[in-house]
Amino acid sequence: MNRRTKKILLNWRIMLLIIFLVGSLATLAVKPLTFGIDIAGGVAIVAQTEHPVNSDTMQIVVTSLQKRLNTLGLRDITVEAQGDQIVLVKVANVTPEEATQIKDVIESQGVFYMEFDGVIFGTGKDIVRVGLYQIKPDNSWAVPFTISKTAAEKFAKLAYHKAGWPVDMFLDPPTNSLMVVSDNIYRLMNSTDFNAEAPQAPTLMERIHKALNISVLAYANQSAADIAKIAREQGKTSVVLIDVPIALKNQLEAMNVTTHYIRRAPGMTDHQLIVKALGLYGPYSVGEGLATGTPQQDVQITGRAPSRAAAEQEASTIYTVLKSGSLPVKINVIGMQYISPSLGKNFKNQALYAGLAALLTVLAIIYLHYRRWKIAIPVASTSLFEVIIILGFAALIRWNLDLPSIAGIIAAIGTGVDQQVVITDELLSGERSTRITRRAGVLKRMGRAFFVIFASAATTIAAMSFLLVYFVGTLKGFAFTTILGVLIGIFVTRPAYAEIAKYLLGEE
């Protein structure tokens, strides 16, 4: 090894590049890269609040949703606010069934009520602790929880000597609403079918009217205008349509009436439709031990599903909502896209091929331009080193690489090559002269080259910073990797390439 070669290898800029390169390779060996949903597969959900909210409320929504989804045991979750109504939720590595459950959790505001004899004796704020849910062999499930001493004492007074009476629990019921239902639904709600073991207890219709201010109207071909008039006269904030013509929904919405249409799923009975519309769990029968007037804080919500998977989903959703508390505003999912892991794998392979093609194209174009392999190979190699360092940083901070992020890396390759060409052209533009004047000329030309490089980098970082701060979703990934690539270029790879280029061209 001659003195010039040893000197270039010990140059601090070259050593810095080697340190970053070795560190990145070590990081990638220990910490594998993590990928976004468009590569690893998953679900992207666009949700919208019922009305515009301020920044503080939106932050509460984002934090609460993040907590809920974490409770489900999911990983690689991002919840981002966009404006004053839109929330973007991305969860990687989930199945279609899990994606449906995530949608249900997001749309559940989580307002919880416990009611007895038309009186609300407890709400979600009275839940002290939520236990782990249990699934039995017959696909029945139970979510145990502990209520506050105040709620337990209030219930004990209400249920005294009323064994067998119904106890209702509601999750997101349509409070202060007018329910317009078919005649069959009306008669069922006004019967004793929801009275547990106490026919003498008030009917479900009476209980929800007293406790939740929900009025029930039997549909008898009333017009939308008639229904809107009744809702206004009763001071209702919304109209809920159950088992009636869907045309009423569009007509009421045209009158600026907040309307909810409850769809009957295939095979759903009238009883199940009522339960769905009210968010009803129960009614549960008051046992002899609960009717003695002694407060008991440990209670549970139970249910039964047609399969174990469905039971797991129902119990997990209830557990998650009870544990995370209620959202400050109702949220509706307006868009949902599921990407299978197999499709994402194809995207990853295509991105890898695109990156390799970009490097080979760079190598070919640089060679055709200069007709010197000693220039083309270092330029392409430096770009490859830059990609490795970017990926090392991404692995270190657990940044989820998605397709826009990979596009940003490819864009960084193009920016880096452009700057290396500037350095090379400046070096080749020097005239042969004495050793002293030649060295001074090289330093002057390198100064000009790096002035152009730093100016270009500054404008790129400024433009990408705007995307990083003010936009959400895919643009953030593109902006982040582009900025990271530019910073690594101007502080690590570009100075190292300049030294290598000076060494190689000096042998001419």
C-alpha positions in Angstrom: 0.0 0.0 0.0 1.6 3.3 -1.1 1.7 6.5 0.9 -1.1 8.1 -1.2 -3.5 5.2 -0.7 -2.8 5.0 3.0 -3.4 8.7 3.3 -6.8 8.5 1.6 -7.9 5.6 3.7 -7.0 7.5 6.9 -8.7 10.7 5.7 -11.3 11.6 8.3 -14.1 12.0 5.7 -13.5 8.5 4.4 -13.3 7.1 7.9 -16.6 8.8 8.8 -18.2 7.1 5.8 -16.9 3.7 6.8 -18.1 4.2 10.4 -21.6 5.1 9.2 -21.6 2.2 6.7 -20.5 -0.4 9.2 -22.9 0.9 11.8 -25.8 0.8 9.4 -25.0 -2.8 8.3 -24.7 -3.8 12.0 -28.1 -2.2 12.8 -29.8 -3.9 9.8 -28.4 -7.2 11.0 -29.7 -6.8 14.5 -32.9 -4.8 13.8 -34.8 -5.8 10.7 -36.6 -3.2 8.7 -40.2 -2.6 9.4 -42.6 -1.9 6.6 -45.9 0.1 6.2 -49.2 -1.4 5.3 -48.7 -1.0 1.6 -45.8 -3.5 1.8 -46.4 -5.5 4.9 -50.2 -5.6 4.4 -52.8 -4.1 6.7 -55.7 -1.7 6.7 -55.9 2.1 6.1 -59.0 3.7 7.5 -60.3 7.2 6.9 -62.7 8.3 9.7 -64.6 11.6 10.2 -65.9 13.2 13.3 -69.6 14.1 13.3 -68.8 17.8 13.3 -65.6 19.9 13.2 -63.7 20.0 16.5 -60.9 22.2 17.8 -57.2 21.0 18.0 -57.4 20.0 21.7 -60.5 17.8 21.1 -58.9 16.3 18.0 -55.8 15.4 20.0 -57.9 13.7 22.6 -59.6 11.7 19.8 -56.2 10.7 18.4 -54.8 9.7 21.8 -57.9 7.7 22.7 -58.0 5.8 19.4 -54.3 5.0 19.8 -54.9 3.7 23.3 -57.9 1.6 22.1 -56.0 0.0 19.3 -53.0 -0.7 21.5 -55.5 -2.4 23.9 -56.4 -4.8 21.1 -52.8 -6.0 21.0 -52.0 -4.6 17.6 -48.6 -3.3 16.5 -47.4 -0.9 13.9 -50.3 1.5 14.5 -50.4 5.2 13.3 -53.3 7.5 14.1 -53.0 11.0 12.6 -55.3 14.0 12.5 -55.9 15.8 9.3 -57.7 19.1 9.6 -60.6 19.5 12.1 -62.6 16.4 11.1 -60.5 13.7 9.4 -58.6 11.0 11.3 -56.3 8.6 9.3 -55.7 5.2 11.0 -53.1 2.8 9.6 -52.5 -0.7 11.1 -50.0 -3.1 9.5 -50.1 -6.9 9.6 -53.8 -7.5 10.2 -56.3 -10.0 8.8 -59.6 -9.0 7.2 -61.4 -10.0 10.3 -59.1 -7.8 12.5 -59.7 -5.0 10.0 -63.5 -5.2 10.6 -62.9 -5.3 14.3 -60.8 -2.1 14.1 -63.5 -0.4 12.2 -66.1 -1.4 14.9 -63.8 -0.1 17.6 -63.2 3.2 15.9 -66.9 3.8 15.3 -67.8 3.0 18.9 -67.8 6.3 20.8 -67.8 4.3 23.9 -70.5 6.1 25.9 -71.6 3.5 28.4 -74.8 3.5 30.5 -76.1 1.1 33.2 -79.9 1.4 33.7 -82.4 -0.1 36.0 -86.1 0.6 36.1 -85.6 3.6 33.8 -82.9 5.1 36.0 -79.2 5.5 35.0 -77.2 4.3 38.0 -73.8 4.3 36.4 -71.8 5.4 33.3 -68.4 4.7 31.8 -66.9 7.1 34.3 -68.0 4.6 37.1 -65.9 1.8 35.7 -63.0 1.4 38.0 -61.3 -1.7 36.5 -61.9 -4.0 33.5 -60.9 -7.7 33.8 -59.8 -10.0 31.1 -62.7 -11.3 29.0 -63.5 -15.0 29.0 -64.7 -17.3 26.1 -66.5 -20.5 27.0 -66.7 -23.7 24.9 -70.3 -22.9 23.9 -69.1 -19.6 22.4 -70.6 -17.5 25.1 -68.4 -14.7 26.5 -68.1 -12.5 29.5 -66.3 -9.2 30.2 -66.0 -8.7 34.0 -65.5 -5.2 35.4 -65.7 -3.3 38.7 -67.9 -0.3 39.2 -67.5 2.6 41.7 -68.9 2.3 45.2 -71.3 5.2 44.5 -72.8 3.4 41.4 -73.0 0.1 43.4 -74.8 1.8 46.3 -77.3 3.5 43.9 -78.1 0.2 42.2 -78.5 -1.6 45.5 -81.2 0.9 46.5 -83.0 0.7 43.2 -82.9 -3.2 43.0 -83.9 -3.8 46.6 -86.6 -6.6 46.7 -86.7 -6.6 42.9 -85.2 -10.0 42.1 -85.7 -11.0 38.5 -86.1 -7.5 37.2 -84.2 -6.5 34.1 -80.8 -4.6 34.2 -79.9 -3.0 30.9 -76.4 -1.9 29.8 -76.1 0.3 26.7 -73.0 1.1 24.6 -73.5 4.2 22.4 -77.3 4.3 22.4 -79.1 6.9 20.3 -79.9 9.2 23.3 -82.4 12.0 22.8 -83.7 10.6 19.6 -86.9 9.6 17.8 -86.9 6.0 16.7 -89.2 5.3 13.8 -89.8 1.6 13.6 -92.0 -1.0 11.8 -95.2 -2.2 13.6 -93.5 -5.6 14.5 -90.6 -3.8 16.1 -92.9 -1.4 18.0 -95.0 -4.3 19.4 -91.9 -6.2 20.4 -90.3 -3.2 22.2 -93.6 -2.6 24.0 -94.0 -6.2 25.1 -92.5 -8.1 28.1 -89.9 -9.9 25.9 -87.1 -7.6 27.3 -88.3 -7.9 30.9 -86.1 -10.8 32.0 -88.0 -12.6 34.7 -90.3 -9.8 35.8 -93.4 -9.3 33.5 -94.5 -6.5 35.9 -91.4 -4.4 35.2 -91.7 -1.5 32.8 -91.2 -2.5 29.2 -88.0 -1.7 27.2 -89.8 1.1 25.4 -90.7 2.7 28.8 -87.3 2.2 30.2 -85.4 3.8 27.4 -87.8 6.7 27.2 -87.3 7.5 30.9 -83.6 6.8 31.1 -82.2 7.9 27.7 -85.0 10.2 26.3 -85.6 7.9 23.4 -89.1 8.0 22.0 -90.5 5.3 19.7 -92.9 5.9 16.8 -94.7 3.2 14.9 -94.3 3.8 11.2 -97.7 4.1 9.5 -96.8 5.7 6.1 -96.1 9.1 7.7 -94.2 11.4 5.4 -90.7 12.6 6.1 -92.1 16.1 6.8 -94.5 14.6 9.5 -91.6 12.7 11.1 -89.3 15.8 11.1 -92.2 17.8 12.7 -92.7 15.3 15.5 -88.9 15.2 16.1 -88.7 19.0 16.4 -91.8 19.2 18.6 -90.2 16.6 21.0 -86.9 18.4 20.9 -85.0 15.4 19.5 -81.5 15.8 18.1 -81.8 12.9 15.7 -84.1 10.4 14.0 -83.3 6.6 14.0 -85.0 4.6 11.3 -85.4 0.8 11.9 -87.1 -1.6 9.5 -88.7 1.2 7.5 -88.3 2.4 3.8 -84.7 3.7 3.3 -86.1 6.5 1.1 -87.1 8.3 4.4 -83.4 8.6 5.2 -82.6 10.7 2.1 -85.8 12.8 2.5 -85.0 13.6 6.2 -81.4 14.4 5.4 -82.6 16.8 2.7 -84.4 18.6 5.5 -81.2 18.8 7.5 -82.4 16.3 10.0 -79.6 14.1 11.5 -80.7 10.6 10.5 -79.4 7.1 11.2 -80.6 4.1 9.3 -80.2 0.7 11.0 -79.7 -2.0 8.4 -81.0 -5.5 9.1 -78.2 -8.1 8.4 -79.2 -11.4 6.6 -80.9 -13.7 9.0 -81.2 -11.1 11.8 -84.3 -11.4 13.9 -86.4 -8.5 15.2 -84.9 -9.0 18.7 -81.4 -8.8 17.3 -82.2 -5.7 15.3 -83.5 -3.9 18.4 -80.4 -4.9 20.3 -78.2 -3.5 17.5 -80.1 -0.3 17.2 -79.9 0.5 21.0 -76.4 -0.9 21.6 -78.1 -3.0 24.3 -76.4 -5.7 26.4 -78.9 -7.7 28.4 -81.3 -7.4 29.8 -79.8 -9.2 32.7 -81.9 -10.6 35.5 -81.3 -9.3 39.0 -80.3 -12.2 41.2 -81.5 -12.9 44.7 -78.1 -11.8 46.1 -78.3 -8.4 44.3 -81.8 -7.7 45.6 -80.9 -7.7 49.3 -79.8 -4.0 49.3 -76.1 -4.9 49.8 -73.9 -3.0 47.3 -71.8 -5.2 44.9 -69.2 -3.6 42.7 -68.2 -6.6 40.6 -70.4 -7.0 37.5 -70.1 -8.3 34.0 -71.4 -8.0 30.4 -72.1 -11.3 28.7 -73.1 -12.5 25.3 -73.1 -15.4 22.9 -71.9 -15.7 19.3 -72.3 -18.2 16.5 -68.6 -19.1 16.5 -65.6 -18.8 18.7 -63.9 -16.3 16.3 -67.1 -14.1 16.5 -67.2 -14.4 20.3 -63.6 -13.4 20.5 -64.2 -10.3 18.4 -67.3 -9.2 20.3 -65.7 -9.7 23.7 -62.5 -8.0 22.6 -64.4 -5.0 21.3 -66.4 -4.6 24.5 -63.2 -5.0 26.6 -61.3 -2.4 24.5 -64.1 0.2 24.6 -64.7 -0.2 28.4 -61.0 -0.1 29.2 -60.2 3.0 27.0 -63.2 5.1 27.9 -65.4 7.2 25.7 -64.4 9.5 22.8 -65.4 13.2 23.1 -67.2 13.0 19.7 -68.8 10.3 17.5 -66.6 9.1 14.6 -67.8 7.4 11.4 -65.6 5.5 9.0 -65.9 7.0 5.5 -63.2 5.0 3.7 -61.4 1.7 4.3 -58.8 -0.1 2.3 -57.3 -3.5 3.1 -54.1 -4.6 1.5 -53.2 -8.3 1.8 -49.6 -9.3 2.8 -49.1 -11.2 -0.4 -49.9 -8.1 -2.5 -47.6 -6.1 -0.3 -44.8 -8.5 -0.9 -45.2 -7.9 -4.6 -44.9 -4.2 -4.0 -41.7 -4.7 -1.9 -40.1 -6.8 -4.7 -41.1 -4.2 -7.3 -39.6 -1.4 -5.1 -36.3 -3.5 -4.8 -36.1 -4.0 -8.5 -36.8 -0.3 -9.1 -33.9 0.6 -6.7 -31.5 -1.8 -8.4 -32.5 -0.5 -11.8 -31.9 3.0 -10.7 -28.4 2.2 -9.5 -27.6 0.3 -12.7 -29.0 3.2 -14.8 -26.8 5.7 -12.9 -23.7 3.5 -13.5 -24.5 3.3 -17.2 -25.2 7.0 -17.7 -22.2 8.2 -15.7 -19.9 5.8 -17.7 -21.4 7.0 -21.0 -20.9 10.6 -20.0 -17.2 10.4 -18.7 -16.1 7.1 -20.5 -14.2 6.3 -17.3 -15.0 3.4 -15.0 -12.9 5.0 -12.2 -15.6 7.7 -12.1 -18.7 5.7 -12.8 -18.1 3.0 -10.2 -17.4 5.4 -7.3 -20.5 7.4 -8.1 -22.7 4.3 -8.2 -21.0 2.9 -5.1 -21.5 6.1 -3.2 -25.2 6.0 -4.0 -25.4 2.4 -2.8 -23.6 3.4 0.5 -26.1 6.2 0.9 -29.1 3.9 0.5 -27.6 1.5 3.1 -27.0 4.3 5.6 -30.6 5.6 5.1 -32.0 2.1 5.7 -29.8 1.7 8.8 -31.2 4.9 10.2 -34.7 3.7 9.4 -34.2 0.4 11.2 -32.6 2.2 14.2 -35.6 4.4 14.8 -38.2 1.8 13.7 -39.5 3.9 10.8 -42.1 2.0 8.8 -41.0 2.0 5.2 -43.9 2.4 2.8 -43.8 2.9 -1.0 -43.6 6.7 -0.7 -40.6 6.3 1.7 -38.9 4.0 -0.8 -39.7 6.6 -3.6 -38.0 9.2 -1.4 -34.9 7.0 -1.2 -34.8 6.6 -5.0 -35.2 10.4 -5.3 -32.3 10.8 -2.9 -30.2 8.6 -5.2 -31.0 11.0 -8.1 -30.1 14.1 -6.0 -26.9 12.5 -4.8 -25.8 11.6 -8.3 -26.5 15.1 -9.5 -24.3 16.6 -6.8 -21.5 14.1 -7.4 -21.5 15.1 -11.1 -21.1 18.7 -9.9 -18.0 17.7 -7.9 -16.6 15.6 -10.7 -17.0 18.4 -13.3 -15.3 20.9 -11.1 -12.4 18.6 -10.6 -12.1 17.9 -14.3 -12.3 21.6 -15.2 -8.9 22.4 -13.6 -5.9 23.1 -15.8 -2.5 21.5 -15.2 -0.1 23.8 -13.4 2.4 23.7 -10.7 1.7 21.6 -7.6 1.0 24.6 -5.4 -1.3 26.5 -7.8 -3.0 23.2 -8.7 -3.8 22.5 -5.0 -5.2 26.0 -4.6 -7.3 25.6 -7.7 -8.7 22.3 -6.5 -9.7 23.9 -3.2 -11.3 26.8 -5.0 -13.3 24.5 -7.3 -14.4 22.2 -4.4 -15.6 25.4 -2.7 -17.7 26.3 -5.7 -19.0 22.7 -6.0 -20.1 22.5 -2.3 -21.6 25.9 -2.4 -24.0 24.6 -5.2 -24.5 21.4 -3.2 -25.4 23.1 0.0 -27.7 25.6 -1.7 -29.5 22.7 -3.5 -29.8 20.8 -0.2 -31.2 23.7 1.6 -34.0 24.3 -0.9 -34.8 20.5 -0.9 -34.9 20.3 2.9 -37.1 23.5 3.1 -39.6 22.0 0.6 -39.7 18.6 2.2 -40.0 20.1 5.7 -43.2 21.8 4.6 -44.6 18.4 3.6 -43.3 16.8 6.8 -44.9 19.3 9.1 -48.2 20.2 7.4 -49.2 17.0 5.7 -50.1 13.5 6.9 -50.0 10.0 5.6 -47.9 9.0 2.6 -46.3 12.4 2.1 -44.6 12.2 5.4 -42.7 9.0 4.4 -41.5 10.6 1.2 -40.5 13.8 2.9 -38.7 12.0 5.8 -36.5 9.8 3.6 -35.7 12.6 1.2 -34.5 14.9 4.0 -32.6 12.0 5.6 -30.9 11.2 2.3 -30.0 14.8 1.7 -28.5 15.2 5.2 -26.5 12.0 4.9 -25.3 13.1 1.5 -24.0 16.6 2.4 -22.4 15.6 5.7 -21.2 12.0 5.0 -21.2 10.7 1.5 -20.6 13.8 -0.6 -17.4 14.9 1.3 -16.1 11.3 1.1 -16.7 11.1 -2.6 -14.9 14.4 -3.2 -11.8 12.9 -1.5 -12.1 9.7 -3.5 -12.6 11.6 -6.8 -9.5 13.8 -6.1 -7.5 10.7 -5.4 -8.6 8.8 -8.5 -8.4 11.8 -10.9 -5.0 12.8 -9.4 -3.5 9.6 -10.9 -4.1 10.8 -14.4 
